[in-house]
Amino acid sequence: MNRADTAEQGHLERPSDLVTITAWWRRLGADGFLVLPPPHRSRYTQSDGHADAAELGTGRTAPFSFAYWHWQSHQRAFDRAGALTGELLLHWGGDHAVVAAGLGAGPAGFRIENGGPEGAFRLDHVTHRDAAGLPDPGDPHGVRQFLDELDEPVDRRRLPFRYRPLSRVQADWLHDRLREEAEAPAPFVRALERREALTPAEAERLLGAWRTGHRGNPADWEAWPELLHALLRQEHHAAWERCDALGSAAAGVLAEVPSERGLARVREWVLAGEPETVAEWLALHQALREPDPVRAAAGLAAELAARGAPAAATRELAGALVNSVTAAWGRETDAHHETELLFHTLTAARCATDTRLPRELRVRTAELARDRVELLREAVLKPGGAVFAGVETAEVLAVVERFDEGAPASGPDLTAYEGALGDVWHRYRALTDADTRWLHEQVAAPGTALQGLGFCLELLLAHGQGTAADVDALLPRLGDLTKKYKTTYTEWRHPLVTLTCLALDLGHPAAARLLAWWNRARPVWKNDLRPLTRLGAPDEAGAAELWEFVASDAHDEGQLMTWVLVRARLDGEHPLRVADRLLGTPGLRDYVLHRVLLGVADPAQPLWHYSVDSRSRSWWQRAVEVAEHPDLSPAARAIGLETARRHCLIRYPDQLRPPPTEAEQAAARAWLDQHAAEV
């Protein structure tokens, strides 16, 4: 066997990076320091890691610290062969010094960077630099680490990011690599042009490769924003041809190199129905026409209204306006991130009552402040509280007072992702007249999609506010309503379920037509949801059908909750009593029954989520009510208390949506202390 064969065999027999790191990891751990096992997909986030640590530490009486990594970090760091191709983030909890000592220097051939008390530890390969601090071009890990250092912004709080300047030797090294890396030039293009250091000759050469290699989709090339930036900066004749090829994706780069031509192009995209480019339109308008952000936004809002632009464009403009004012203040004051977040709320509250802005824009800025204005009030009132440079505390309190008294209100963005709508569900536990009017309007609006209809119909029906007019408005849209719509992570049901229940409760003539659709053989996806319609005009036959499904061990998609609500209506009692009697029933899954118990605490707004959402205020409220309910069994109250103990308001308040005030956290902890003796 020759030397080359021996080297190749040694390479094949060498354990992968993942095997080496895992073996080292399993040897860690000492008194007061735990390491969680390597992750599977169930530990997907940091929240999951902390939950796993709490479970691992069950029964320990002494405080402990811990470290772990989660599946997202695992996927980013390792390739399929187990090679470490990027930093592995090691998260932790407890005492930072204990964790640092427990992790040590890392396994042989690797190093651990300490991210400090507010950051993660970072595990990566050991690499070497020359006297000038440059890596060997043949060492892919060393090159990656060096480029990662150059890619780290000086300040991540504001866009566009700023990067530290290059030394002459670093710039020369990058230019040399760019000449050599014909196949993968993107990292070097980014590092150079983020300092506006790409030369005209380099841009010209890269332009040819971009055109020929990505003719079908120019956005496929990962460094296109930097190359387009260079072409615009250098006033290259092909820059606008590239903008035409990219379309609205180029808006962000155009905003970084302001020009009248760029302003016109972005304006066209917005008015053609691409609201995601509104922020760039405002930025360019401020840079070239009207520097005052409020006057600039008012002008753009008027143009949007004149063109009949969709509501999404005004929402985007509201966010862009508040972000613009906040970013300008942040640049002037260099404020801490948390203070800047509070100033963002202050700005939104100011804009919400600024009569220079049209009402629709004030409505949208008010939405940005509504769930955070109490945080702002608390921050400026507490001793040593937040102080905004150039703004007196009395002025802040006056803004909050004006907001409380006169900020215009409307409903949430019904096109937002389901989690965002779930975050505001607690606002609608009681409906105002304005809420009810708005919900009816959205049901009647032909543009409201399935998600929005599910949200609005659920609230109207649960609160007893659904009307025949709501049914009539939706009958012409049955073609849309009969489409599959997954509602696994929400508090509302498929809108056709809710519409059918409403029609049955009202005795509407359309009820028979709706039931006929549910009784058809196809589509098959509706078969599991059909029993949920039994909540409309309930009867004993429907209750029996539901119970048969529940007892069949089939996957629960709301059938048990529906049975509890049906039984409560038929028997004229609170659904909590019905759910309580089911505790301990053989064949019922505890996690489903416990969720139902909590979900029906308020029959005027049941919670249909597939599991308890510990980041939701609605579930905290129901857990407290169940724990305190005098008519429930000790077992039921214990479920409420245990849910409260595990809620994010107690364990991870920063994850509560929307974020809690310190007073709210203190009240929750005091409530839990009062019930500490209850097990």
C-alpha atoms as one frame of an Amber mdcrd trajectory, in Angstrom:
protein
   0.000   0.000   0.000   1.538   3.338  -1.044   1.563   6.516   1.010  -1.405
   8.055  -0.805  -3.528   4.983  -0.180  -2.540   4.973   3.489  -3.493   8.646
   3.829  -6.803   8.031   2.114  -7.574   5.080   4.377  -6.706   7.158   7.439
  -9.039   9.870   6.235 -11.871   7.381   5.754 -11.364   5.871   9.191 -11.182
   9.235  10.990 -14.381   9.893  12.960 -16.580  12.730  11.770 -16.622  16.071
  13.566 -20.061  15.230  14.929 -18.829  11.947  16.401 -15.813  13.681  17.980
 -17.871  16.519  19.439 -20.590  14.167  20.705 -18.038  11.925  22.424 -16.494
  14.960  24.153 -19.940  16.291  25.077 -21.018  13.057  26.762 -17.987  13.227
  29.069 -19.001  16.656  30.425 -21.043  17.302  33.530 -20.309  17.675  37.229
 -22.012  18.675  40.447 -24.183  21.657  39.692 -23.596  21.453  35.905 -25.694
  19.363  33.500 -25.344  18.847  29.775 -28.448  17.884  27.852 -28.129  14.991
  25.391 -27.529  15.962  21.737 -30.822  17.173  20.241 -33.495  15.645  18.073
 -36.142  17.592  16.177 -38.288  17.898  19.309 -35.724  20.349  20.746 -36.045
  22.866  17.944 -35.558  26.172  19.773 -34.027  27.675  22.899 -37.420  27.460
  24.610 -37.441  23.714  23.995 -33.922  23.471  25.446 -34.920  25.228  28.651
 -37.986  22.988  28.920 -35.777  19.900  28.509 -33.398  21.221  31.172 -36.288
  21.751  33.605 -37.444  18.183  33.050 -33.903  16.818  33.456 -33.541  18.729
  36.703 -36.822  17.498  38.187 -36.268  16.348  41.746 -33.058  18.291  42.272
 -33.185  20.490  45.348 -29.936  22.393  44.724 -29.587  25.013  41.966 -27.926
  23.789  38.785 -26.566  25.196  35.549 -26.844  23.539  32.157 -25.759  23.674
  28.504 -27.278  22.310  25.302 -27.629  22.888  21.595 -30.871  22.674  19.645
 -31.874  21.234  16.297 -31.825  24.500  14.338 -28.244  25.139  15.424 -27.368
  21.501  14.663 -28.692  21.768  11.105 -26.796  25.003  10.446 -23.512  23.689
  11.842 -23.205  20.133  10.463 -23.495  18.759   6.957 -24.974  15.345   6.191
 -21.618  13.630   6.693 -21.255  15.125  10.176 -18.602  17.681   9.208 -18.725
  20.950  11.151 -19.134  23.618   8.457 -20.013  26.536  10.725 -20.119  27.557
  14.359 -22.148  25.323  16.685 -24.011  27.534  19.148 -24.079  26.131  22.677
 -26.882  27.671  24.721 -27.018  27.612  28.472 -28.872  28.515  31.650 -27.980
  29.148  35.283 -24.595  30.556  36.351 -22.522  31.715  33.384 -19.205  31.128
  35.143 -20.203  27.574  36.082 -21.157  26.827  32.476 -17.914  28.322  31.120
 -15.845  26.214  33.521 -17.877  23.110  32.730 -17.438  23.441  28.983 -13.732
  24.171  29.192 -11.654  24.655  26.053 -13.534  22.176  23.864 -12.483  18.880
  22.229  -9.082  18.459  20.583  -8.915  20.351  17.306 -11.786  22.651  18.255
 -12.150  25.804  20.322 -14.957  27.444  22.285 -15.605  31.182  22.108 -17.377
  32.649  25.152 -20.257  34.854  24.037 -20.584  36.498  27.448 -23.447  36.493
  29.962 -25.985  37.484  27.305 -24.755  35.280  24.466 -24.169  31.682  23.472
 -20.895  29.798  23.522 -19.592  29.094  20.003 -17.725  25.913  19.111 -15.616
  25.831  15.933 -12.451  24.406  14.407  -9.027  25.585  15.566  -7.415  27.476
  12.676  -4.263  29.516  12.194  -3.475  33.006  10.901  -0.237  34.486   9.567
   1.595  37.468  11.038  -0.820  39.838   9.263  -3.829  38.055  10.738  -4.812
  36.376   7.453  -5.787  32.703   7.026  -4.191  30.251   4.654  -6.273  30.435
   1.427  -6.216  26.635   1.317  -7.840  26.270   4.758 -11.622  26.446   4.179
 -12.403  26.733   7.897  -9.878  29.529   8.387 -11.192  31.411   5.339 -14.795
  30.994   6.536 -13.980  32.268  10.009 -12.129  35.284   8.616 -15.020  36.147
   6.297 -17.487  35.690   9.151 -15.513  38.243  11.165 -15.686  40.699   8.274
 -19.423  40.017   7.918 -20.132  40.993  11.534 -21.635  44.513  11.561 -20.341
  47.205  13.880 -23.976  47.816  14.888 -26.891  45.504  14.090 -29.570  47.828
  15.402 -30.054  49.899  12.275 -30.240  49.328   8.531 -28.205  49.375   6.422
 -25.620  47.723   8.666 -22.204  49.353   9.011 -19.034  47.271   8.858 -15.534
  47.891  10.121 -13.109  49.150   7.445 -10.535  46.909   5.782  -6.815  47.293
   6.199  -4.792  47.538   3.001  -3.453  43.999   3.420  -6.966  42.617   4.045
  -8.325  44.359   0.962  -5.468  43.027  -1.184  -6.069  39.501   0.142  -9.781
  39.732  -0.733  -9.086  41.064  -4.226  -6.640  38.197  -4.774  -9.196  35.621
  -3.639 -11.847  37.163  -5.861  -9.590  36.715  -8.900  -8.989  33.066  -7.990
 -12.508  32.050  -6.926 -14.287  31.804 -10.257 -16.730  29.180  -8.956 -17.676
  30.707  -5.570 -16.904  34.434  -5.505 -19.958  35.540  -3.468 -18.364  35.739
   0.032 -15.530  37.912  -1.278 -17.915  40.136  -3.257 -19.926  40.729  -0.076
 -16.876  41.485   2.053 -15.554  44.037  -0.459 -18.722  45.843  -1.515 -20.009
  46.216   2.026 -17.064  48.626   2.255 -17.734  49.956  -1.281 -14.411  48.443
  -2.351 -15.437  46.417  -5.400 -13.573  47.861  -8.409 -15.217  48.694 -11.763
 -13.157  45.968 -13.443 -14.296  43.396 -10.897 -17.926  44.498 -11.228 -17.726
  44.242 -15.014 -16.294  40.708 -14.885 -18.839  39.564 -12.300 -21.677  41.117
 -14.297 -20.915  38.876 -17.253 -20.923  35.757 -15.081 -24.149  36.868 -13.374
 -25.919  37.398 -16.678 -24.882  34.098 -18.236 -24.995  31.875 -15.159 -28.351
  33.075 -13.771 -30.255  34.162 -16.844 -33.553  32.589 -15.762 -33.581  33.998
 -12.222 -30.969  36.644 -11.457 -31.839  36.544  -7.741 -30.458  32.994  -7.572
 -26.929  34.334  -7.169 -26.412  35.007  -3.483 -24.234  38.144  -3.851 -26.462
  39.955  -6.336 -27.416  42.765  -3.894 -23.757  43.729  -3.419 -22.977  43.572
  -7.134 -26.071  45.623  -7.991 -25.012  48.110  -5.313 -21.595  48.414  -6.964
 -23.132  48.873 -10.431 -25.458  51.624  -9.170 -22.677  53.288  -7.189 -20.393
  53.221 -10.220 -23.251  54.429 -12.495 -22.768  51.416 -14.734 -25.042  51.436
 -17.780 -26.256  47.873 -17.036 -27.501  48.665 -13.516 -31.042  49.485 -14.636
 -31.244  46.502 -16.949 -30.442  44.382 -13.874 -33.150  46.185 -11.885 -35.657
  45.367 -14.603 -34.630  41.702 -14.478 -34.891  41.563 -10.678 -38.118  43.522
 -10.295 -39.173  44.711  -6.843 -36.528  42.535  -5.177 -34.091  45.319  -6.089
 -35.936  47.966  -4.026 -33.709  47.613  -0.962 -30.543  48.215  -2.981 -32.100
  51.194  -4.787 -32.874  52.750  -1.403 -29.187  52.499  -0.431 -28.081  54.395
  -3.569 -30.744  57.129  -3.829 -31.611  58.518  -7.256 -34.670  60.046  -8.904
 -34.781  57.110 -11.282 -34.740  54.692  -8.358 -37.511  56.638  -6.603 -39.695
  56.455  -9.700 -39.044  52.755 -10.114 -39.921  51.880  -6.497 -43.023  54.068
  -6.622 -44.202  52.122  -9.686 -43.792  48.833  -7.831 -45.775  50.049  -4.818
 -48.637  51.442  -6.871 -48.692  48.291  -8.994 -49.609  46.300  -5.903 -46.330
  45.357  -4.212 -46.717  46.872  -0.717 -43.552  45.196   0.599 -41.562  47.963
  -1.152 -43.275  50.828   0.706 -40.426  51.241   3.225 -37.944  51.803   0.404
 -40.338  54.282  -1.240 -40.502  56.297   1.978 -36.715  56.154   2.449 -36.073
  57.391  -1.086 -38.746  60.083  -0.770 -37.094  61.338   2.416 -33.634  61.254
   0.862 -34.635  63.127  -2.307 -37.837  65.119  -1.717 -39.060  65.593   1.867
 -36.709  64.883   4.769 -39.397  65.222   7.455 -40.708  61.663   7.917 -44.232
  62.647   9.007 -44.793  65.005   6.084 -43.228  62.456   3.725 -45.472  59.660
   5.002 -48.566  61.865   4.814 -47.808  62.608   1.165 -47.329  58.956   0.290
 -50.485  57.992   2.206 -52.485  60.486   0.150 -51.101  58.991  -3.051 -51.933
  55.466  -1.878 -55.492  56.530  -1.041 -55.923  58.219  -4.409 -54.839  55.031
  -6.169 -57.082  52.813  -4.022 -54.083  50.852  -2.742 -54.798  47.844  -0.491
 -54.759  48.205   3.277 -51.500  46.243   3.377 -49.696  49.192   1.788 -50.853
  51.550   4.553 -49.768  49.050   7.201 -46.342  48.864   5.611 -46.168  52.664
   5.478 -47.064  52.925   9.174 -44.259  50.556  10.110 -41.812  52.323   7.815
 -42.676  55.723   9.302 -42.211  54.613  12.901 -39.011  52.732  12.045 -37.605
  55.745  10.212 -38.163  58.148  13.110 -36.824  55.620  15.616 -33.714  54.857
  13.549 -32.885  58.555  13.144 -33.199  59.099  16.909 -31.119  55.998  17.580
 -28.322  57.212  15.313 -28.260  60.579  17.063 -28.338  59.221  20.612 -26.660
  55.806  20.309 -29.300  54.577  22.754 -29.344  51.082  24.227 -31.456  48.562
  22.314 -34.128  48.288  25.026 -34.438  52.070  25.230 -34.754  52.223  21.460
 -37.617  49.705  21.581 -39.431  51.939  24.052 -38.787  54.958  21.831 -40.320
  52.990  18.958 -43.502  52.674  21.054 -43.362  56.375  21.920 -43.057  57.246
  18.231 -45.971  55.001  17.276 -48.119  56.538  20.026 -47.218  60.052  18.838
 -48.057  59.250  15.224 -51.364  57.675  16.247 -52.638  61.076  17.428 -50.771
  63.323  14.946 -53.490  65.031  12.910 -51.049  65.738  10.084 -51.446  62.076
   9.191 -54.644  60.687   7.620 -56.845  58.612   9.883 -56.089  55.272   8.249
 -52.360  55.780   8.802 -52.993  56.795  12.432 -55.036  53.620  12.921 -52.128
  51.502  11.720 -49.530  53.273  13.855 -51.825  52.876  16.861 -51.725  49.106
  16.298 -47.936  49.243  16.669 -48.219  50.894  20.094 -51.335  49.361  21.592
 -49.798  46.345  23.330 -46.652  48.168  24.460 -47.885  51.529  25.684 -48.211
  50.292  29.286 -44.585  49.159  29.127 -43.678  52.690  28.106 -45.677  54.268
  30.924 -44.143  51.917  33.488 -40.611  52.467  32.197 -40.684  56.241  32.611
 -42.486  56.236  35.974 -40.332  53.795  37.909 -37.328  55.179  39.845 -34.302
  55.356  37.606 -36.537  54.495  34.684 -36.031  55.040  30.975 -34.868  58.467
  29.924 -35.063  59.476  26.275 -32.468  61.956  25.100 -34.222  65.164  24.184
 -37.612  64.088  25.586 -38.854  65.005  29.047 -40.746  62.441  31.140 -43.757
  64.768  31.304 -43.890  64.829  27.512 -43.812  61.030  27.339 -46.672  60.778
  29.829 -48.644  63.376  27.875 -48.208  61.291  24.701 -49.436  58.188  26.547
 -52.420  60.110  27.901 -53.345  61.394  24.435 -53.004  57.879  23.071 -55.289
  56.435  25.751 -57.896  59.105  25.149 -57.882  59.556  21.397 -55.957  56.947
  19.419 -58.151  55.544  16.645 -58.760  51.806  16.822 -59.447  49.077  14.352
 -59.045  45.337  14.139 -55.786  43.488  13.476 -54.292  42.624  10.120 -56.302
  39.559   9.108 -53.641  38.603   6.564 -50.899  38.358   9.205 -49.548  34.959
  10.133 -51.797  32.988  12.471 -49.495  33.426  15.460 -49.818  37.218  15.255
 -53.606  36.957  15.268 -53.465  34.527  18.160 -51.428  37.095  20.088 -54.385
  39.522  20.077 -57.098  36.949  20.799 -57.239  37.981  24.467 -58.348  41.487
  23.431 -61.655  40.086  22.228 -62.787  38.210  25.298 -65.402  40.954  25.592
 -66.578  42.748  22.457 -67.223  46.469  22.267 -69.809  47.835  19.858 -66.934
  48.985  17.652 -65.429  45.491  17.698 -68.729  43.951  16.674 -69.225  46.421
  13.820 -65.716  45.777  12.557 -66.152  41.993  12.676 -69.410  42.184  10.695
 -67.703  44.445   8.139 -64.848  41.992   7.641 -67.237  39.067   7.187 -69.114
  41.022   4.528 -65.955  42.229   2.763 -65.358  40.105  -0.360 -61.587  40.358
   0.061 -61.450  38.705   3.508 -59.698  35.356   3.064 -60.330  32.077   4.915
 -58.021  32.926   7.815 -59.744  36.244   8.435 -63.196  34.730   8.086 -62.309
  32.035  10.605 -61.067  34.661  13.056 -64.112  36.931  12.701 -66.817  34.281
  12.563 -65.488  32.491  15.635 -65.649  35.685  17.680 -69.116  36.628  16.471
 -70.574  33.168  17.055 -68.965  32.580  20.472 -70.175  35.950  21.739 -73.682
  35.440  20.388 -73.307  38.277  17.865 -73.567  36.285  14.632 -76.486  37.314
  12.412 -78.408  36.141   9.376 -76.708  38.954   7.466 -73.347  37.280   8.129
 -74.665  34.020   6.690 -76.169  35.785   3.669 -72.911  37.619   2.994 -70.964
  34.366   2.819 -73.306  32.185   0.793 -72.012  33.574  -2.537 -68.508  32.591
  -1.409 -69.162  28.921  -0.706 -66.720  27.987  -3.443 -63.932  29.583  -1.398
 -65.243  28.396   1.956 -65.212  24.733   0.939 -61.445  24.783   0.442 -59.136
  23.006   2.862 -57.771  25.308   5.537 -55.571  23.982   8.342 -56.198  25.660
  11.683 -53.944  23.561  13.900 -52.209  26.462  15.634 -55.103  28.913  16.088
 -58.021  29.632  18.362 -60.613  29.427  15.623 -62.103  26.632  13.562 -62.455
  26.191   9.822 -64.780  29.059   8.804 -67.243  26.682   7.138 -67.621  24.809
  10.450 -68.396  28.076  12.202 -70.730  29.260   9.433 -72.656  25.971   9.582
 -73.020  26.242  13.364 -74.246  29.818  13.017 -76.796  28.893  10.337 -78.088
  26.009  12.477 -78.385  28.161  15.594 -80.303  30.812  13.650 -82.508  28.318
  11.816 -81.294  29.898   8.594 -82.631  28.353   5.350 -79.041  27.800   4.184
 -78.385  25.309   7.005 -79.766  22.390   4.980 -77.558  23.280   2.013 -74.494
  23.459   4.236 -75.246  20.135   5.940 -75.704  18.508   2.542 -72.176  19.531
   1.616 -70.775  18.128   4.853 -72.586  14.812   4.208 -71.065  14.297   0.764
 -68.380  11.656   0.327 -65.809  14.141  -0.935 -63.579  15.902  -0.207 -62.382
  13.427   2.413 -60.445  16.015   4.482 -63.742  17.366   5.846 -64.865  14.094
   7.420 -63.009  14.633  10.702 -64.298  18.200  10.934 -67.940  17.364  10.229
 -68.673  16.375  13.868 -67.635  19.890  14.944 -70.753  21.255  13.223 -72.842
  19.457  15.864 -72.327  22.450  18.140 -74.919  24.291  16.049 -78.473  23.665
  17.334 -77.203  20.677  19.359 -79.260  17.572  20.026 -78.779  14.196  21.705
 -78.087  12.427  18.412 -75.245  14.821  17.691 -73.852  14.389  21.193 -73.872
  10.607  20.748 -72.090  10.860  17.402 -69.427  13.074  18.935 -68.882  10.752
  21.871 -68.489   7.788  19.533 -65.727   9.682  17.732 -64.046  10.710  20.995
 -64.083   7.138  22.304 -62.693   5.754  19.037 -59.123   6.827  19.799 -59.047
   8.869  16.549 -56.932  12.011  16.348 -58.719  14.857  18.150 -59.247  18.001
  16.071 -61.700  19.651  18.449 -64.225  16.830  18.797 -63.852  16.444  22.569
 -64.197  20.188  23.141 -67.232  20.204  20.866 -68.814  17.369  22.869 -68.193
  19.222  26.149 -69.780  22.406  24.783 -72.704  20.461  23.281 -73.317  18.592
  26.546 -73.191  21.860  28.505 -75.772  23.478  26.225 -78.072  20.471  26.366
 -77.840  20.168  30.157 -77.859  23.889  30.886 -74.665  23.924  32.918 -71.205
  25.414  32.670 -68.885  23.399  30.380 -66.224  23.391  33.106 -68.442  21.086
  35.165 -68.837  18.761  32.185 -65.083  18.623  31.538 -64.344  18.134  35.240
 -66.516  14.987  35.371 -64.474  13.481  32.532 -61.203  13.502  34.484 -59.975
   9.948  34.919 -62.208   8.537  32.163 -60.459   5.500  30.630 -59.464   5.961
  26.999 -59.312   9.773  27.058 -55.857  11.244  26.546 -54.923  13.394  29.521
 -53.225  16.120  27.471 -56.331  16.546  25.301 -58.711  16.522  28.258 -56.592
  18.987  30.244 -56.460  21.344  27.266 -60.237  21.106  26.877 -60.780  21.777
  30.586 -58.834  25.008  30.333 -60.193  25.914  26.900 -63.848  25.917  27.992
 -63.313  28.059  31.093 -65.069  30.879  29.255 -67.804  29.475  26.980 -68.165
  32.936  25.406 -64.675  32.529  23.970 -63.484  28.906  23.977 -59.831  28.261
  23.107 -59.613  25.788  20.225 -55.819  25.540  20.065 -54.554  21.953  19.746
 -52.524  22.311  22.966 -51.973  24.789  25.789 -50.014  27.760  24.410 -47.836
  28.861  27.314 -46.914  32.126  25.566 -50.536  33.275  25.356 -52.336  35.557
  27.786 -55.617  33.786  27.032 -54.290  30.499  28.385 -52.824  32.190  31.465
 -56.218  33.737  32.231 -58.012  30.410  31.868 -55.418  28.559  33.974 -55.895
  31.030  36.842 -59.676  30.827  36.606 -59.674  27.025  36.685 -57.245  26.986
  39.619 -59.492  29.340  41.596 -62.892  27.936  40.610 -64.699  26.945  43.829
 -67.081  24.476  42.148 -64.405  22.319  40.519 -62.766  19.211  41.904 -59.286
  19.402  43.479 -57.954  17.473  40.459 -59.306  20.067  38.023 -57.994  22.986
  40.075 -54.584  21.267  40.257 -54.481  21.154  36.436 -55.106  24.897  36.299
 -52.439  25.570  38.929 -49.817  23.377  37.251 -50.509  25.047  33.896 -50.036
  28.444  35.518 -46.758  27.344  37.110 -45.423  26.301  33.704 -46.665  29.389
  31.866 -44.165  31.762  30.268 -45.465  34.651  32.358 -43.890  32.838  35.321
 -40.955  31.012  33.741 -39.926  33.012  30.654 -41.796  36.354  30.708 -39.769
  37.706  27.782 -41.512  35.102  25.598 -45.040  36.203  26.488 -46.940  37.767
  23.588 -47.346  40.727  23.895 -44.634  41.375  26.512 -45.770  41.904  30.123
 -45.095  44.888  32.343 -43.109  44.379  35.531 -46.298  44.991  37.510 -48.045
  42.213  35.578 -45.154  39.827  36.273 -45.132  40.747  39.967 -48.875  40.175
  40.251 -48.556  36.759  38.587 -45.724  35.711  40.916 -47.648  36.956  43.953
 -50.691  34.950  42.859 -48.549  31.849  42.481 -46.945  32.417  45.894 -50.411
  32.510  47.442 -51.064  29.056  45.982 -47.579  27.662  46.703 -48.893  25.164
  49.246 -51.335  23.653  46.765 -49.844  20.665  44.967
